[in-house]
Amino acid sequence: MGAEETPPAHQPVLYHEVLEAFSPQPGARYLDGTVGLGGHAHGLLHACSPNGQLVGLDVDPQALELAAQRLAEFGSRVILHHGSYGQLAQHLAAVGWEAVDGVLLDLGASSLQFDRPERGFSFQKEGPLDMRFDPSYPLTAADLVNDWPEADLADVLFRYGEEPRSRRIARAIVRARPLHSTVQLAEVVAKAAGGRRSGIHPATRSFQALRIAVNRELETLEAALPQAVAALKPGGRLALISFHSLEDRTVKLFFRQESRDCICPPEQLVCTCGHKASIKEITRRPIRPTPQEVDANPRARSARLRVAEKILGD
């Protein structure tokens, strides 16, 4: 990034760290699997001028519309698709790209989704129990809250929200049915969970869990990781920004496994798996936002960036 460049407005999290991880060069090709409002994509396209290209994916049609406006200056150098990074190989094939120099995934919900009450992501704003990234998804948060058995609901809250009071909260939700709004649900959860813990609102974990379940976020991430590595050129890089421990753990374990030549159990003396490393970890520990970034954007405080590089096989 040239010294004369100023980052675009509404700067995304870890903006400079992402650009440094990729070190974009003219003519490079990138896939942004969660293009959102186009902040990271803008920086990558600017840095790989004059002829670098980027494919941007997003399941949220509102985000794609805004990204198209923001990235219009790059013309045919940017291609935007409505779709999931869980099918990133399919989208690259559709544009005729066999390999890319970098893949970026900025996981979780965006400011666009949190800040629009009608999307139903925030417990601080009155809105419907929706929480879908893509409005065409068949399942909403209202379906989970009002229709799922209590035991299944408790499992979701515990697995995806790491909520220690999951059973108590699920019981309270079932007793309060039907629930129609975010504020209504937040009040039920807060009453069942008790006061604030670790400085966070008592409904935070439950809302996270419902959102992850509605959008099948962890399943999509697990499907995307091997596709992303396969799509990289040797020397290409994969960068992932996560916002909670479940995402980060999934990425960390995948990176650790795929950076080893053998994944046999430790007690096995002779390798029989035949596994060969496909990547090397660039960041053994995740990169975190600076205090200055967190001050400017409190939502960045939980962001973690991990980077890996594709290596040549035997």
Secondary structure, 3 states (H helix, E strand, C coil): CCCCCCCCCCCCCCHHHHHHHHCCCCCCEEEECCCCCCHHHHHHHHHCCCCCEEEEEECCHHHHHHHHHHCHHHHHHEEEEECCHHHHHHHHHHCCCCCEEEEEEECCCCHHHHCCHHHCCCCCCCCECCCCCCCCCCCCHHHHHHHCCHHHHHHHHHHHHCCCCHHHHHHHHHHHCCCCEHHHHHHHHHHHHCCCECCECCCHHHHHHHHHHHHCHHHHHHHHHHHHHHHEEEEEEEEEEECCHHHHHHHHHHHHHHCCCCCCCCCCCCCCCCCCCCEEECCCCCECCCHHHHHHCHHHHHCEEEEEEECCCC
